Amino acid sequence: MKRRKVGALLLAAAMAVSVLSGCGGDKASNAGGGDSSSSSGEAGGSAGEGEVVELTFFTADGTQDDPWTDPVAEALTAATGVKLKTSYPVGGNDESEQIALMIAEQNFPDIIYAKGSGGSLIEAGAMMDMTDLIEEYGPNIKKLYGEEFDKLKQSVDDPAIYQLSAYAVGGEKFKHCGTAQVQWDVLKANGYKLPDTLEEFEKMIKDYLEANPTTEDGLDRIALHCPHPTGTG
């Protein structure tokens, strides 16, 4: 089997067609440069007028193959001439075993969302540096990330861009110091209505505690549980 370099994208970033259309063809091989270029044209190369290029896409999220026929998919294909053939971890299992098999066989899809196994692909040299492709074909990608663009680089020692992430795009961070939790029984007693204010939250718990002061085994019921800051409490 031929070794293939992989461009790793989140599904949201897969809509950046300038990258998608460059992952498999000869143009991508030349644009990537050096060891980061694709060595296979199996993805179909550049599409001619009215033709559709089908790229393979493995995503760690999901359990079954979905046909590329929903309205969003069809709109993307109409606008770009690109469609995806999607596959998922076999049997809904953890993706790490299947990705390890890809690495062992040197047989990769055109695009991959590897979830927690991205580092394994990078270490194996299977990931494609998309920096030159983005510079040439992806002005909208740079526009999307704006000041966050440099954070796509792997590290100071390895400035390559292997993955596109949507998590930090347009996000606003708020300072917080943990979370508060409420039991399902409390929600059930209130018709599963979520509290909109701290006052409602407090009243729900107090009302439930007043009506149910002890547990089924006679122990005093704890009104509020504050989780440990690490999430283990």
N, CA and C atoms as a LAMMPS dump frame, in Angstrom:
ITEM: TIMESTEP
0
ITEM: NUMBER OF ATOMS
699
ITEM: BOX BOUNDS ff ff ff
-5.0000000000000000e+02 5.0000000000000000e+02
-5.0000000000000000e+02 5.0000000000000000e+02
-5.0000000000000000e+02 5.0000000000000000e+02
ITEM: ATOMS id mol type element x y z
1 1 1 N 0.837 -1.197 0
2 1 2 C 0 0 0
3 1 3 C 0.872 1.246 0
4 2 1 N 0.429 2.235 -0.713
5 2 2 C 1.203 3.457 -0.786
6 2 3 C 1.036 4.27 0.491
7 3 1 N 2.114 4.884 0.905
8 3 2 C 2.067 5.779 2.054
9 3 3 C 1.403 7.077 1.638
10 4 1 N 0.519 7.582 2.497
11 4 2 C -0.187 8.808 2.167
12 4 3 C -0.122 9.765 3.348
13 5 1 N 0.151 11.023 3.069
14 5 2 C 0.118 12.036 4.105
15 5 3 C -1.328 12.456 4.333
16 6 1 N -1.635 12.819 5.567
17 6 2 C -3.009 13.121 5.924
18 6 3 C -3.128 14.564 6.374
19 7 1 N -4.131 15.275 5.855
20 7 2 C -4.458 16.596 6.366
21 7 3 C -5.516 16.426 7.422
22 8 1 N -5.242 16.825 8.663
23 8 2 C -6.177 16.576 9.762
24 8 3 C -7.032 17.793 10.002
25 9 1 N -8.346 17.637 9.872
26 9 2 C -9.275 18.742 10.023
27 9 3 C -10.417 18.344 10.933
28 10 1 N -10.936 19.262 11.699
29 10 2 C -12.223 19.054 12.344
30 10 3 C -13.298 19.189 11.281
31 11 1 N -14.451 18.6 11.54
32 11 2 C -15.491 18.594 10.526
33 11 3 C -15.9 20.008 10.148
34 12 1 N -15.932 20.904 11.121
35 12 2 C -16.293 22.282 10.798
36 12 3 C -15.29 22.894 9.84
37 13 1 N -14.033 22.556 10.041
38 13 2 C -12.994 23.101 9.179
39 13 3 C -12.968 22.417 7.83
40 14 1 N -13.623 21.271 7.716
41 14 2 C -13.654 20.571 6.435
42 14 3 C -14.375 21.377 5.382
43 15 1 N -15.168 22.34 5.803
44 15 2 C -15.864 23.194 4.847
45 15 3 C -14.934 24.18 4.175
46 16 1 N -13.698 24.264 4.679
47 16 2 C -12.698 25.108 4.024
48 16 3 C -12.193 24.354 2.808
49 17 1 N -12.865 24.504 1.709
50 17 2 C -12.639 23.659 0.542
51 17 3 C -11.285 23.874 -0.068
52 18 1 N -10.72 25.035 0.146
53 18 2 C -9.41 25.273 -0.427
54 18 3 C -8.405 24.264 0.087
55 19 1 N -8.552 23.828 1.339
56 19 2 C -7.671 22.812 1.884
57 19 3 C -8.093 21.447 1.396
58 20 1 N -9.406 21.201 1.394
59 20 2 C -9.9 19.894 0.98
60 20 3 C -9.448 19.553 -0.431
61 21 1 N -9.594 20.508 -1.329
62 21 2 C -9.28 20.224 -2.72
63 21 3 C -7.79 20.106 -2.956
64 22 1 N -6.974 20.436 -1.956
65 22 2 C -5.531 20.364 -2.141
66 22 3 C -4.889 19.177 -1.474
67 23 1 N -5.68 18.347 -0.781
68 23 2 C -5.055 17.295 0.009
69 23 3 C -4.561 16.119 -0.802
70 24 1 N -5.195 15.838 -1.951
71 24 2 C -4.843 14.591 -2.595
72 24 3 C -4.158 14.705 -3.933
73 25 1 N -4.241 15.835 -4.606
74 25 2 C -3.759 15.924 -5.978
75 25 3 C -2.298 16.28 -6.087
76 26 1 N -1.834 16.342 -7.34
77 26 2 C -0.436 16.663 -7.588
78 26 3 C -0.088 18.054 -7.121
79 27 1 N -1.068 18.974 -7.218
80 27 2 C -0.797 20.344 -6.812
81 27 3 C -0.494 20.399 -5.33
82 28 1 N -1.196 19.562 -4.571
83 28 2 C -0.943 19.511 -3.134
84 28 3 C 0.449 18.988 -2.868
85 29 1 N 0.89 18.01 -3.666
86 29 2 C 2.212 17.446 -3.462
87 29 3 C 3.281 18.505 -3.646
88 30 1 N 3.112 19.359 -4.624
89 30 2 C 4.111 20.382 -4.885
90 30 3 C 4.021 21.525 -3.892
91 31 1 N 2.788 21.848 -3.47
92 31 2 C 2.626 22.995 -2.583
93 31 3 C 3.116 22.702 -1.187
94 32 1 N 2.933 21.447 -0.721
95 32 2 C 3.31 21.143 0.647
96 32 3 C 4.81 21.232 0.839
97 33 1 N 5.553 20.731 -0.114
98 33 2 C 7.001 20.831 -0.052
99 33 3 C 7.619 19.811 0.887
100 34 1 N 8.812 19.353 0.565
101 34 2 C 9.61 18.514 1.436
102 34 3 C 8.881 17.264 1.882
103 35 1 N 9.154 16.876 3.122
104 35 2 C 8.629 15.629 3.659
105 35 3 C 7.148 15.702 3.947
106 36 1 N 6.553 16.908 3.911
107 36 2 C 5.15 17.057 4.285
108 36 3 C 4.209 16.859 3.109
109 37 1 N 4.725 16.645 1.902
110 37 2 C 3.861 16.577 0.731
111 37 3 C 3.188 15.226 0.609
112 38 1 N 2.079 15.183 -0.148
113 38 2 C 1.382 13.93 -0.404
114 38 3 C 2.136 13.143 -1.462
115 39 1 N 2.205 11.826 -1.269
116 39 2 C 2.877 10.984 -2.251
117 39 3 C 1.893 10.173 -3.058
118 40 1 N 0.596 10.507 -2.938
119 40 2 C -0.413 9.747 -3.664
120 40 3 C -1.417 10.674 -4.297
121 41 1 N -1.813 10.368 -5.514
122 41 2 C -2.853 11.134 -6.182
123 41 3 C -4.162 10.392 -6.193
124 42 1 N -4.332 9.381 -5.304
125 42 2 C -5.496 8.526 -5.318
126 42 3 C -6.785 9.257 -4.996
127 43 1 N -6.707 10.417 -4.38
128 43 2 C -7.916 11.127 -3.986
129 43 3 C -8.656 11.677 -5.189
130 44 1 N -8.027 11.727 -6.321
131 44 2 C -8.746 12.138 -7.522
132 44 3 C -8.188 13.37 -8.183
133 45 1 N -7.276 14.075 -7.516
134 45 2 C -6.672 15.245 -8.142
135 45 3 C -7.652 16.384 -8.276
136 46 1 N -7.372 17.292 -9.195
137 46 2 C -8.216 18.458 -9.393
138 46 3 C -9.415 18.091 -10.256
139 47 1 N -10.564 18.647 -9.885
140 47 2 C -11.781 18.347 -10.628
141 47 3 C -11.875 19.225 -11.864
142 48 1 N -12.361 18.626 -12.939
143 48 2 C -12.623 19.405 -14.13
144 48 3 C -13.97 20.085 -14.018
145 49 1 N -14.346 20.808 -15.046
146 49 2 C -15.611 21.524 -15.047
147 49 3 C -16.768 20.551 -14.861
148 50 1 N -17.554 20.758 -13.795
149 50 2 C -18.72 19.918 -13.54
150 50 3 C -18.416 18.592 -12.889
151 51 1 N -17.139 18.261 -12.676
152 51 2 C -16.784 16.994 -12.052
153 51 3 C -16.773 17.132 -10.537
154 52 1 N -16.891 16.006 -9.843
155 52 2 C -16.888 15.986 -8.383
156 52 3 C -15.72 15.134 -7.897
157 53 1 N -14.917 15.679 -7.011
158 53 2 C -13.822 14.948 -6.394
159 53 3 C -14.324 14.363 -5.075
160 54 1 N -14.149 13.057 -4.89
161 54 2 C -14.542 12.418 -3.64
162 54 3 C -13.311 12.154 -2.791
163 55 1 N -13.289 12.709 -1.575
164 55 2 C -12.2 12.501 -0.636
165 55 3 C -12.676 11.606 0.498
166 56 1 N -11.789 10.768 0.999
167 56 2 C -12.125 9.914 2.127
168 56 3 C -11.87 10.668 3.429
169 57 1 N -12.774 10.496 4.385
170 57 2 C -12.71 11.226 5.654
171 57 3 C -13.015 10.27 6.792
172 58 1 N -12.056 10.093 7.713
173 58 2 C -12.279 9.296 8.917
174 58 3 C -12.465 10.232 10.087
175 59 1 N -13.554 10.045 10.847
176 59 2 C -13.791 10.864 12.023
177 59 3 C -13.974 9.989 13.241
178 60 1 N -13.319 10.358 14.336
179 60 2 C -13.385 9.579 15.564
180 60 3 C -14.74 9.709 16.242
181 61 1 N -15.533 10.698 15.857
182 61 2 C -16.868 10.879 16.418
183 61 3 C -17.905 10.307 15.468
184 62 1 N -18.735 9.42 15.971
185 62 2 C -19.781 8.831 15.146
186 62 3 C -19.724 7.324 15.177
187 63 1 N -20.803 6.696 14.718
188 63 2 C -20.884 5.241 14.798
189 63 3 C -21.269 4.575 13.488
190 64 1 N -21.706 5.336 12.496
191 64 2 C -22.13 4.701 11.253
192 64 3 C -21.843 5.607 10.068
193 65 1 N -21.72 4.991 8.912
194 65 2 C -21.477 5.748 7.692
195 65 3 C -22.743 6.49 7.283
196 66 1 N -22.592 7.768 6.995
197 66 2 C -23.722 8.58 6.546
198 66 3 C -23.501 8.968 5.094
199 67 1 N -24.489 8.796 4.259
200 67 2 C -24.32 9.212 2.858
201 67 3 C -24.179 10.72 2.754
202 68 1 N -23.406 11.161 1.795
203 68 2 C -23.155 12.595 1.587
204 68 3 C -24.339 13.165 0.798
205 69 1 N -25.521 13.16 1.431
206 69 2 C -26.719 13.563 0.708
207 69 3 C -27.575 14.578 1.455
208 70 1 N -27.162 14.994 2.653
209 70 2 C -27.987 15.958 3.385
210 70 3 C -27.861 17.33 2.726
211 71 1 N -28.763 18.267 3.03
212 71 2 C -28.764 19.577 2.344
213 71 3 C -27.453 20.337 2.46
214 72 1 N -26.808 20.289 3.616
215 72 2 C -25.537 21.007 3.785
216 72 3 C -24.459 20.383 2.896
217 73 1 N -24.408 19.051 2.889
218 73 2 C -23.42 18.357 2.063
219 73 3 C -23.628 18.67 0.587
220 74 1 N -24.87 18.63 0.156
221 74 2 C -25.156 18.894 -1.248
222 74 3 C -24.808 20.329 -1.633
223 75 1 N -25.038 21.265 -0.708
224 75 2 C -24.687 22.664 -0.983
225 75 3 C -23.174 22.833 -1.091
226 76 1 N -22.429 22.125 -0.234
227 76 2 C -20.966 22.193 -0.292
228 76 3 C -20.443 21.629 -1.604
229 77 1 N -21.011 20.508 -2.025
230 77 2 C -20.57 19.903 -3.283
231 77 3 C -20.902 20.801 -4.465
232 78 1 N -22.088 21.409 -4.435
233 78 2 C -22.481 22.298 -5.527
234 78 3 C -21.55 23.498 -5.618
235 79 1 N -21.097 23.984 -4.472
236 79 2 C -20.252 25.183 -4.46
237 79 3 C -18.785 24.875 -4.727
238 80 1 N -18.365 23.625 -4.446
239 80 2 C -16.932 23.335 -4.461
240 80 3 C -16.511 22.202 -5.388
241 81 1 N -17.445 21.317 -5.745
242 81 2 C -17.059 20.151 -6.515
243 81 3 C -16.378 19.091 -5.679
244 82 1 N -16.562 19.148 -4.357
245 82 2 C -15.929 18.19 -3.448
246 82 3 C -16.993 17.482 -2.625
247 83 1 N -16.844 16.173 -2.447
248 83 2 C -17.714 15.423 -1.549
249 83 3 C -16.84 14.529 -0.678
250 84 1 N -17.385 14.111 0.464
251 84 2 C -16.638 13.271 1.389
252 84 3 C -17.272 11.888 1.508
253 85 1 N -16.43 10.871 1.561
254 85 2 C -16.859 9.527 1.9
255 85 3 C -16.378 9.271 3.32
256 86 1 N -17.319 9.256 4.266
257 86 2 C -16.983 9.257 5.683
258 86 3 C -17.004 7.862 6.282
259 87 1 N -16.041 7.583 7.144
260 87 2 C -16.017 6.337 7.905
261 87 3 C -15.739 6.654 9.368
262 88 1 N -16.081 5.7 10.234
263 88 2 C -15.985 5.881 11.676
264 88 3 C -15.268 4.688 12.306
265 89 1 N -14.903 4.79 13.601
266 89 2 C -14.303 3.637 14.279
267 89 3 C -15.218 2.414 14.19
268 90 1 N -14.641 1.277 13.922
269 90 2 C -15.422 0.054 13.744
270 90 3 C -16.192 -0.267 15.02
271 91 1 N -17.498 -0.457 14.876
272 91 2 C -18.322 -0.817 16.023
273 91 3 C -18.449 0.262 17.065
274 92 1 N -18.103 1.501 16.708
275 92 2 C -18.191 2.594 17.672
276 92 3 C -17.121 2.542 18.746
277 93 1 N -16.066 1.76 18.528
278 93 2 C -15.005 1.615 19.518
279 93 3 C -14.094 2.837 19.541
280 94 1 N -13.182 2.848 20.515
281 94 2 C -12.194 3.91 20.61
282 94 3 C -11.4 3.998 19.311
283 95 1 N -11.113 5.23 18.888
284 95 2 C -10.465 5.413 17.589
285 95 3 C -8.997 5.009 17.583
286 96 1 N -8.38 4.91 18.765
287 96 2 C -6.925 4.713 18.825
288 96 3 C -6.474 3.42 18.15
289 97 1 N -7.252 2.335 18.298
290 97 2 C -6.852 1.067 17.692
291 97 3 C -6.873 1.152 16.164
292 98 1 N -7.914 1.797 15.622
293 98 2 C -8.007 1.881 14.172
294 98 3 C -6.933 2.791 13.598
295 99 1 N -6.627 3.867 14.305
296 99 2 C -5.579 4.772 13.84
297 99 3 C -4.209 4.1 13.95
298 100 1 N -4.011 3.309 15.01
299 100 2 C -2.761 2.552 15.127
300 100 3 C -2.61 1.592 13.957
301 101 1 N -3.727 0.996 13.519
302 101 2 C -3.683 0.095 12.366
303 101 3 C -3.351 0.858 11.089
304 102 1 N -3.919 2.06 10.943
305 102 2 C -3.594 2.89 9.777
306 102 3 C -2.089 3.153 9.711
307 103 1 N -1.518 3.481 10.883
308 103 2 C -0.091 3.789 10.94
309 103 3 C 0.731 2.55 10.595
310 104 1 N 0.332 1.394 11.138
311 104 2 C 1.071 0.158 10.885
312 104 3 C 1.033 -0.222 9.417
313 105 1 N -0.13 -0.025 8.78
314 105 2 C -0.274 -0.396 7.373
315 105 3 C 0.129 0.726 6.424
316 106 1 N 0.379 1.938 6.983
317 106 2 C 0.681 3.107 6.17
318 106 3 C -0.424 3.342 5.137
319 107 1 N -1.656 3.243 5.589
320 107 2 C -2.813 3.394 4.72
321 107 3 C -3.777 4.371 5.392
322 108 1 N -3.842 5.591 4.876
323 108 2 C -4.581 6.652 5.538
324 108 3 C -5.675 7.224 4.634
325 109 1 N -6.727 7.798 5.248
326 109 2 C -7.711 8.539 4.468
327 109 3 C -7.128 9.89 4.047
328 110 1 N -7.858 10.613 3.204
329 110 2 C -7.385 11.934 2.78
330 110 3 C -7.456 12.941 3.916
331 111 1 N -8.515 12.827 4.73
332 111 2 C -8.745 13.757 5.839
333 111 3 C -9.083 12.928 7.064
334 112 1 N -8.646 13.396 8.224
335 112 2 C -8.917 12.634 9.435
336 112 3 C -9.146 13.556 10.618
337 113 1 N -10.179 13.242 11.395
338 113 2 C -10.352 13.847 12.714
339 113 3 C -9.987 12.762 13.714
340 114 1 N -8.798 12.86 14.295
341 114 2 C -8.246 11.77 15.095
342 114 3 C -8.544 11.894 16.572
343 115 1 N -9.201 12.953 16.973
344 115 2 C -9.54 13.166 18.375
345 115 3 C -8.268 13.104 19.215
346 116 1 N -8.171 12.152 20.156
347 116 2 C -7.005 12.093 21.031
348 116 3 C -5.801 11.402 20.432
349 117 1 N -5.914 10.938 19.19
350 117 2 C -4.813 10.199 18.574
351 117 3 C -4.037 11.019 17.554
352 118 1 N -4.299 12.32 17.501
353 118 2 C -3.584 13.166 16.546
354 118 3 C -2.085 13.139 16.751
355 119 1 N -1.659 13.104 18.025
356 119 2 C -0.23 13.08 18.312
357 119 3 C 0.457 11.853 17.743
358 120 1 N -0.246 10.723 17.745
359 120 2 C 0.336 9.487 17.206
360 120 3 C 0.591 9.62 15.712
361 121 1 N -0.338 10.264 15.004
362 121 2 C -0.166 10.456 13.564
363 121 3 C 0.983 11.409 13.265
364 122 1 N 1.107 12.444 14.081
365 122 2 C 2.197 13.402 13.883
366 122 3 C 3.536 12.722 14.122
367 123 1 N 3.634 11.943 15.199
368 123 2 C 4.875 11.249 15.516
369 123 3 C 5.249 10.251 14.423
370 124 1 N 4.22 9.688 13.777
371 124 2 C 4.476 8.709 12.72
372 124 3 C 4.801 9.364 11.386
373 125 1 N 4.752 10.696 11.345
374 125 2 C 5.049 11.399 10.1
375 125 3 C 3.951 11.292 9.071
376 126 1 N 2.73 10.992 9.53
377 126 2 C 1.615 10.782 8.604
378 126 3 C 0.838 12.06 8.31
379 127 1 N 1.08 13.098 9.087
380 127 2 C 0.305 14.323 8.941
381 127 3 C 0.952 15.265 7.943
382 128 1 N 0.116 15.97 7.231
383 128 2 C 0.565 16.887 6.182
384 128 3 C 0.651 18.308 6.749
385 129 1 N 1.75 18.975 6.502
386 129 2 C 1.878 20.377 6.886
387 129 3 C 1.076 21.217 5.896
388 130 1 N 0.01 21.852 6.386
389 130 2 C -0.894 22.596 5.512
390 130 3 C -0.538 24.074 5.379
391 131 1 N 0.599 24.486 5.934
392 131 2 C 0.948 25.904 5.952
393 131 3 C 0.965 26.51 4.551
394 132 1 N 1.694 25.894 3.62
395 132 2 C 1.8 26.442 2.264
396 132 3 C 0.466 26.393 1.529
397 133 1 N -0.306 25.335 1.77
398 133 2 C -1.622 25.233 1.136
399 133 3 C -2.543 26.349 1.611
400 134 1 N -2.499 26.631 2.908
401 134 2 C -3.34 27.697 3.453
402 134 3 C -2.92 29.044 2.885
403 135 1 N -1.608 29.251 2.785
404 135 2 C -1.109 30.519 2.244
405 135 3 C -1.583 30.717 0.808
406 136 1 N -1.585 29.637 0.024
407 136 2 C -1.916 29.755 -1.396
408 136 3 C -3.415 29.685 -1.663
409 137 1 N -4.114 28.797 -0.941
410 137 2 C -5.507 28.54 -1.278
411 137 3 C -6.508 28.926 -0.177
412 138 1 N -6.014 29.273 1.001
413 138 2 C -6.936 29.43 2.126
414 138 3 C -7.02 30.805 2.757
415 139 1 N -7.268 31.872 1.984
416 139 2 C -7.391 33.191 2.617
417 139 3 C -8.542 33.25 3.613
418 140 1 N -9.611 32.492 3.353
419 140 2 C -10.746 32.508 4.275
420 140 3 C -10.421 31.797 5.588
421 141 1 N -9.497 30.836 5.522
422 141 2 C -9.07 30.178 6.755
423 141 3 C -8.319 31.174 7.636
424 142 1 N -7.415 31.94 7.026
425 142 2 C -6.677 32.948 7.793
426 142 3 C -7.613 34.012 8.329
427 143 1 N -8.616 34.366 7.54
428 143 2 C -9.592 35.354 7.981
429 143 3 C -10.41 34.813 9.147
430 144 1 N -10.767 33.529 9.08
431 144 2 C -11.558 32.908 10.133
432 144 3 C -10.829 32.929 11.472
433 145 1 N -9.548 32.562 11.457
434 145 2 C -8.807 32.467 12.709
435 145 3 C -8.268 33.803 13.193
436 146 1 N -8.02 34.716 12.272
437 146 2 C -7.57 36.042 12.668
438 146 3 C -6.332 35.998 13.545
439 147 1 N -6.417 36.63 14.711
440 147 2 C -5.279 36.691 15.622
441 147 3 C -4.948 35.332 16.224
442 148 1 N -5.864 34.383 16.097
443 148 2 C -5.636 33.05 16.652
444 148 3 C -4.87 32.137 15.674
445 149 1 N -4.589 32.624 14.475
446 149 2 C -4.027 31.762 13.436
447 149 3 C -2.711 31.117 13.857
448 150 1 N -1.821 31.875 14.481
449 150 2 C -0.516 31.337 14.864
450 150 3 C -0.632 30.212 15.879
451 151 1 N -1.76 30.158 16.583
452 151 2 C -1.939 29.096 17.578
453 151 3 C -2.191 27.739 16.936
454 152 1 N -2.422 27.73 15.607
455 152 2 C -2.594 26.462 14.904
456 152 3 C -1.269 25.731 14.748
457 153 1 N -0.153 26.434 14.898
458 153 2 C 1.157 25.811 14.741
459 153 3 C 1.378 24.796 15.855
460 154 1 N 2.019 23.705 15.512
461 154 2 C 2.181 22.6 16.448
462 154 3 C 2.959 23.01 17.69
463 155 1 N 4.09 23.667 17.499
464 155 2 C 4.919 24.082 18.629
465 155 3 C 5.974 25.059 18.138
466 156 1 N 6.749 25.585 19.073
467 156 2 C 7.847 26.478 18.702
468 156 3 C 8.882 25.711 17.888
469 157 1 N 9.161 24.488 18.295
470 157 2 C 10.15 23.674 17.586
471 157 3 C 9.614 23.108 16.283
472 158 1 N 8.301 22.939 16.212
473 158 2 C 7.676 22.395 15.005
474 158 3 C 6.521 23.316 14.614
475 159 1 N 6.797 24.343 13.802
476 159 2 C 5.776 25.344 13.465
477 159 3 C 4.789 24.9 12.385
478 160 1 N 4.794 23.638 12.033
479 160 2 C 3.884 23.144 10.997
480 160 3 C 2.432 23.211 11.483
481 161 1 N 1.507 23.361 10.535
482 161 2 C 0.074 23.335 10.838
483 161 3 C -0.475 22.003 10.349
484 162 1 N -0.754 21.109 11.283
485 162 2 C -1.262 19.791 10.941
486 162 3 C -2.78 19.705 11.101
487 163 1 N -3.335 20.537 11.985
488 163 2 C -4.738 20.414 12.331
489 163 3 C -5.413 21.784 12.38
490 164 1 N -6.682 21.799 12.039
491 164 2 C -7.496 22.996 12.173
492 164 3 C -8.53 22.738 13.254
493 165 1 N -8.622 23.64 14.202
494 165 2 C -9.57 23.48 15.298
495 165 3 C -10.52 24.652 15.329
496 166 1 N -11.789 24.375 15.633
497 166 2 C -12.794 25.436 15.682
498 166 3 C -13.067 25.898 17.109
499 167 1 N -12.417 25.282 18.081
500 167 2 C -12.778 25.56 19.471
501 167 3 C -12.519 27.005 19.89
502 168 1 N -11.446 27.604 19.411
503 168 2 C -11.073 28.946 19.872
504 168 3 C -11.555 30.047 18.942
505 169 1 N -12.247 29.695 17.87
506 169 2 C -12.647 30.697 16.891
507 169 3 C -13.872 31.458 17.384
508 170 1 N -13.714 32.768 17.543
509 170 2 C -14.84 33.605 17.946
510 170 3 C -15.337 33.34 19.345
511 171 1 N -14.559 32.621 20.127
512 171 2 C -15.011 32.29 21.474
513 171 3 C -14.698 33.402 22.464
514 172 1 N -15.463 33.43 23.532
515 172 2 C -15.234 34.404 24.595
516 172 3 C -15.041 33.646 25.898
517 173 1 N -13.94 33.893 26.565
518 173 2 C -13.624 33.17 27.783
519 173 3 C -14.109 33.949 29.002
520 174 1 N -14.704 33.226 29.918
521 174 2 C -15.171 33.814 31.161
522 174 3 C -14.415 33.175 32.325
523 175 1 N -14.109 33.985 33.322
524 175 2 C -13.449 33.465 34.507
525 175 3 C -14.461 32.684 35.328
526 176 1 N -14.084 31.493 35.738
527 176 2 C -14.983 30.7 36.568
528 176 3 C -14.171 29.946 37.609
529 177 1 N -14.84 29.457 38.621
530 177 2 C -14.127 28.782 39.706
531 177 3 C -14.789 27.446 40.025
532 178 1 N -15.39 26.812 39.04
533 178 2 C -16.01 25.526 39.295
534 178 3 C -17.463 25.515 38.87
535 179 1 N -18.171 24.484 39.268
536 179 2 C -19.569 24.341 38.886
537 179 3 C -20.405 23.94 40.082
538 180 1 N -21.702 24.138 39.981
539 180 2 C -22.65 23.663 40.987
540 180 3 C -23.517 22.602 40.34
541 181 1 N -23.92 21.621 41.119
542 181 2 C -24.681 20.512 40.583
543 181 3 C -26.004 20.368 41.33
544 182 1 N -26.98 19.823 40.645
545 182 2 C -28.279 19.582 41.265
546 182 3 C -28.715 18.165 40.907
547 183 1 N -29.3 17.467 41.853
548 183 2 C -29.698 16.088 41.623
549 183 3 C -30.871 16.008 40.648
550 184 1 N -30.924 14.875 39.935
551 184 2 C -32.033 14.667 39.013
552 184 3 C -33.37 14.672 39.743
553 185 1 N -33.399 14.149 40.971
554 185 2 C -34.651 14.119 41.729
555 185 3 C -35.178 15.526 41.996
556 186 1 N -34.251 16.458 42.188
557 186 2 C -34.668 17.849 42.398
558 186 3 C -35.286 18.412 41.124
559 187 1 N -34.64 18.131 39.995
560 187 2 C -35.2 18.58 38.722
561 187 3 C -36.549 17.926 38.457
562 188 1 N -36.653 16.632 38.763
563 188 2 C -37.91 15.915 38.543
564 188 3 C -39.03 16.531 39.361
565 189 1 N -38.718 16.891 40.612
566 189 2 C -39.723 17.496 41.487
567 189 3 C -40.176 18.857 40.978
568 190 1 N -39.371 19.472 40.113
569 190 2 C -39.703 20.78 39.549
570 190 3 C -40.052 20.683 38.069
571 191 1 N -40.528 19.512 37.67
572 191 2 C -40.94 19.337 36.287
573 191 3 C -39.797 19.441 35.292
574 192 1 N -38.588 19.123 35.744
575 192 2 C -37.374 19.176 34.934
576 192 3 C -37.094 20.574 34.378
577 193 1 N -37.562 21.583 35.07
578 193 2 C -37.272 22.965 34.668
579 193 3 C -35.915 23.364 35.213
580 194 1 N -35.032 23.816 34.326
581 194 2 C -33.721 24.273 34.759
582 194 3 C -33.828 25.659 35.379
583 195 1 N -33.122 25.905 36.474
584 195 2 C -33.161 27.229 37.094
585 195 3 C -32.469 28.266 36.219
586 196 1 N -33.066 29.441 36.131
587 196 2 C -32.482 30.522 35.334
588 196 3 C -31.632 31.466 36.175
589 197 1 N -31.856 31.464 37.497
590 197 2 C -31.117 32.368 38.384
591 197 3 C -30.627 31.588 39.598
592 198 1 N -29.681 32.191 40.332
593 198 2 C -29.195 31.566 41.552
594 198 3 C -30.307 31.453 42.585
595 199 1 N -31.213 32.416 42.577
596 199 2 C -32.326 32.383 43.529
597 199 3 C -33.229 31.169 43.262
598 200 1 N -33.506 30.911 41.961
599 200 2 C -34.313 29.75 41.613
600 200 3 C -33.581 28.457 41.974
601 201 1 N -32.3 28.437 41.725
602 201 2 C -31.479 27.274 42.044
603 201 3 C -31.545 26.969 43.543
604 202 1 N -31.388 28.009 44.345
605 202 2 C -31.423 27.845 45.801
606 202 3 C -32.797 27.38 46.273
607 203 1 N -33.861 27.985 45.734
608 203 2 C -35.21 27.645 46.163
609 203 3 C -35.557 26.195 45.804
610 204 1 N -35.166 25.758 44.617
611 204 2 C -35.431 24.387 44.204
612 204 3 C -34.836 23.386 45.192
613 205 1 N -33.587 23.647 45.59
614 205 2 C -32.9 22.728 46.501
615 205 3 C -33.534 22.77 47.89
616 206 1 N -33.836 23.96 48.384
617 206 2 C -34.424 24.082 49.719
618 206 3 C -35.806 23.446 49.774
619 207 1 N -36.607 23.66 48.732
620 207 2 C -37.947 23.069 48.7
621 207 3 C -37.868 21.554 48.684
622 208 1 N -36.943 21.022 47.887
623 208 2 C -36.804 19.57 47.812
624 208 3 C -36.307 18.997 49.143
625 209 1 N -35.352 19.688 49.774
626 209 2 C -34.811 19.223 51.048
627 209 3 C -35.877 19.249 52.136
628 210 1 N -36.727 20.26 52.11
629 210 2 C -37.797 20.347 53.101
630 210 3 C -38.797 19.2 52.949
631 211 1 N -39.08 18.837 51.684
632 211 2 C -40.029 17.755 51.43
633 211 3 C -39.384 16.374 51.571
634 212 1 N -38.043 16.307 51.445
635 212 2 C -37.332 15.018 51.499
636 212 3 C -36.089 15.166 52.372
637 213 1 N -36.261 15.308 53.694
638 213 2 C -35.122 15.581 54.575
639 213 3 C -34.15 14.419 54.733
640 214 1 N -34.599 13.189 54.447
641 214 2 C -33.722 12.027 54.616
642 214 3 C -33.736 11.179 53.345
643 215 1 N -32.699 10.372 53.219
644 215 2 C -32.618 9.438 52.096
645 215 3 C -33.473 8.207 52.391
646 216 1 N -33.547 7.313 51.411
647 216 2 C -34.362 6.11 51.582
648 216 3 C -33.869 5.228 52.722
649 217 1 N -32.573 5.311 53.036
650 217 2 C -32.036 4.504 54.139
651 217 3 C -31.936 5.292 55.439
652 218 1 N -32.616 6.429 55.512
653 218 2 C -32.728 7.164 56.764
654 218 3 C -31.622 8.135 57.075
655 219 1 N -30.673 8.34 56.153
656 219 2 C -29.584 9.29 56.39
657 219 3 C -30.033 10.7 56.051
658 220 1 N -29.422 11.674 56.753
659 220 2 C -29.734 13.074 56.445
660 220 3 C -29.318 13.371 55.005
661 221 1 N -30.193 14.023 54.27
662 221 2 C -29.902 14.327 52.872
663 221 3 C -29.01 15.562 52.778
664 222 1 N -28.012 15.503 51.92
665 222 2 C -27.127 16.65 51.685
666 222 3 C -27.778 17.563 50.658
667 223 1 N -27.893 18.834 51.009
668 223 2 C -28.634 19.756 50.147
669 223 3 C -27.868 20.124 48.886
670 224 1 N -26.563 20.318 48.996
671 224 2 C -25.794 20.815 47.854
672 224 3 C -24.452 20.115 47.817
673 225 1 N -24.086 19.665 46.634
674 225 2 C -22.78 19.026 46.442
675 225 3 C -21.934 19.93 45.576
676 226 1 N -20.798 20.35 46.105
677 226 2 C -19.868 21.167 45.326
678 226 3 C -18.723 20.269 44.868
679 227 1 N -18.575 20.047 43.557
680 227 2 C -17.545 19.156 43.059
681 227 3 C -16.159 19.688 43.326
682 228 1 N -15.211 18.777 43.423
683 228 2 C -13.805 19.157 43.583
684 228 3 C -13.365 19.934 42.361
685 229 1 N -12.527 20.972 42.519
686 229 2 C -12.087 21.775 41.357
687 229 3 C -11.493 20.954 40.215
688 230 1 N -10.917 19.802 40.531
689 230 2 C -10.333 18.969 39.479
690 230 3 C -11.384 18.111 38.791
691 231 1 N -12.609 18.133 39.329
692 231 2 C -13.667 17.35 38.739
693 231 3 C -13.723 15.929 39.258
694 232 1 N -12.951 15.648 40.327
695 232 2 C -12.941 14.294 40.862
696 232 3 C -13.721 14.162 42.148
697 233 1 N -14.243 15.305 42.68
698 233 2 C -14.92 15.257 43.973
699 233 3 C -16.373 14.853 43.865
